Amino acid sequence: MSLGISMARIVTKKLINLLVNCLDLTPHKRSFQTIRRFLLTLSGWTITPPFYICNDLYFLDGRNIVLGANCGLGAFCRIHDWHPIVIGDNFLASNHLSIVSASHDTATLASIAGAVKIGSDVWVGTNVTIVGPVTIGDGCIIGAGSTVLNDIPPNSIAAGTPAKVIRSRPIG
């Protein structure tokens, strides 16, 4: 990619980030959510409506983000999408969620590419960090302040740093 095209992409993404965050801060006003969806789609997001995104969203690129239907992202959400981030239907995240789709090997500091896959019907508490490569199964709850570094099986309640399964959720 030429330097000019690369710079244009960066400037466009920053402008879209600014516009998304300048819209009315009330996430429940459908007209603003429609404009936000349009702007995020322009930057590469794949979004299935309905969805709700609160104020102060930051994303790195956008072309690697897929949101299922009926997703909600709380305020001050940060998404670093070097690699794919796929979020299923009925996802709800409280404020200060961070999703990072890459990591580093602790011994060599070599970059570890890693997709983040979050299933359907997942609830994430406030101030949670999710670091790829990782999969969070359907029906999970991630407790506030947790750091998810490893896969979480479906229908689990996990918390802590690093997040560990505390117990399973009853199915049905």
C-alpha positions in Angstrom: 0.0 0.0 0.0 1.4 3.4 -0.9 2.2 5.9 1.8 -0.5 8.3 0.4 -3.2 5.7 0.6 -2.1 4.6 4.0 -2.1 8.1 5.4 -5.5 8.7 3.8 -6.9 5.6 5.5 -5.5 6.8 8.9 -6.9 10.3 8.5 -10.3 8.9 7.4 -10.4 6.5 10.4 -9.6 9.2 12.8 -12.3 11.5 11.3 -14.8 8.7 11.6 -13.8 8.0 15.2 -14.3 11.7 16.0 -17.7 11.9 14.3 -18.9 8.8 16.0 -18.0 10.3 19.4 -19.4 13.8 18.6 -22.9 12.5 18.0 -25.4 12.8 20.9 -24.1 10.8 23.8 -27.4 9.2 24.5 -27.1 5.7 22.9 -30.8 5.1 22.9 -31.6 7.7 20.2 -32.1 5.5 17.2 -31.2 8.3 14.6 -27.8 8.7 16.2 -27.2 5.0 16.3 -28.1 4.7 12.6 -25.6 7.4 11.8 -23.0 5.7 14.0 -23.6 2.4 12.2 -23.2 4.1 8.8 -19.9 5.7 9.9 -18.5 2.5 11.4 -19.5 0.5 8.3 -17.6 3.0 6.2 -14.5 2.3 8.2 -14.9 -1.5 7.7 -17.0 -2.7 10.6 -19.6 -5.4 9.9 -22.6 -4.7 12.1 -26.0 -6.5 12.4 -28.6 -4.1 13.8 -29.9 -3.4 16.3 -26.8 -2.3 18.3 -26.0 0.4 20.8 -22.6 2.1 21.3 -22.1 4.7 24.0 -19.7 7.6 23.9 -15.9 7.6 23.6 -15.4 4.6 21.4 -11.9 4.0 20.1 -11.0 1.5 17.4 -7.7 0.9 15.7 -8.8 0.0 12.2 -12.3 -1.3 11.9 -11.9 -3.7 9.0 -11.5 -6.7 11.4 -14.5 -6.1 13.6 -17.8 -8.0 13.3 -20.7 -7.3 15.7 -23.7 -9.6 15.9 -27.3 -8.5 16.4 -28.4 -6.8 19.6 -24.9 -5.9 20.8 -24.2 -3.1 23.3 -20.9 -1.5 24.0 -20.6 0.8 27.1 -18.7 4.1 27.3 -14.9 4.3 26.8 -14.6 1.1 24.9 -11.2 0.4 23.2 -10.9 -2.1 20.4 -7.4 -2.8 18.9 -8.3 -4.9 15.9 -5.0 -6.0 14.4 -6.6 -9.4 13.8 -10.3 -10.4 13.5 -12.6 -9.7 16.4 -15.9 -11.5 16.1 -18.7 -10.8 18.6 -21.9 -12.9 18.6 -25.5 -11.9 19.1 -26.9 -10.5 22.3 -23.5 -9.2 23.6 -23.5 -6.6 26.4 -20.4 -4.9 27.7 -20.2 -2.4 30.5 -17.9 0.7 30.5 -14.2 0.6 29.9 -14.0 -2.7 27.9 -10.7 -3.2 26.1 -10.3 -5.8 23.4 -6.8 -6.4 22.0 -6.4 -8.9 19.2 -2.7 -9.6 19.6 -0.2 -10.3 22.3 3.5 -10.9 22.9 5.3 -14.1 23.9 6.7 -13.4 27.4 10.0 -15.1 26.8 10.9 -13.7 23.4 8.6 -10.7 23.1 7.6 -11.9 19.6 4.2 -10.8 18.5 1.4 -13.4 18.7 -1.3 -13.0 16.2 -4.7 -13.8 17.7 -8.3 -13.5 16.7 -10.8 -12.8 19.5 -14.0 -14.7 19.3 -16.8 -13.9 21.6 -20.0 -16.1 21.5 -23.6 -15.1 21.7 -25.4 -14.2 25.0 -22.3 -13.0 26.7 -22.2 -10.3 29.4 -19.0 -8.5 30.3 -18.6 -6.4 33.4 -17.0 -3.0 33.7 -13.2 -2.5 33.2 -12.6 -5.9 31.5 -9.6 -6.5 29.2 -9.7 -9.3 26.6 -6.4 -10.2 24.9 -6.3 -12.5 21.9 -5.9 -15.1 20.8 -8.9 -16.1 22.9 -12.4 -17.5 22.6 -15.2 -16.8 25.0 -18.0 -19.3 24.6 -21.8 -18.7 24.3 -23.6 -17.8 27.5 -20.6 -16.6 29.5 -20.4 -13.9 32.1 -17.0 -12.1 32.7 -16.8 -10.4 36.1 -15.8 -6.7 36.5 -12.1 -5.9 36.4 -11.1 -9.3 34.8 -8.4 -9.9 32.2 -9.2 -12.7 29.8 -6.0 -14.3 28.5 -7.3 -17.9 28.0 -10.3 -19.5 26.4 -13.5 -19.5 28.5 -15.8 -22.5 27.9 -19.5 -21.9 27.1 -21.9 -21.1 29.9 -19.2 -20.2 32.4 -18.9 -17.4 34.9 -15.3 -16.2 35.0 -13.4 -13.5 36.9 -10.0 -12.4 38.0 -6.7 -11.6 36.5 -6.1 -13.7 34.7 -9.8 -14.7 34.4 -10.6 -18.2 35.6 -13.9 -20.1 35.6 -15.6 -19.7 39.0 -18.6 -21.9 38.1 -20.9 -22.9 35.3 -24.2 -21.3 34.5 -27.3 -23.4 34.5 -28.5 -24.0 30.9 -32.1 -23.1 30.1 
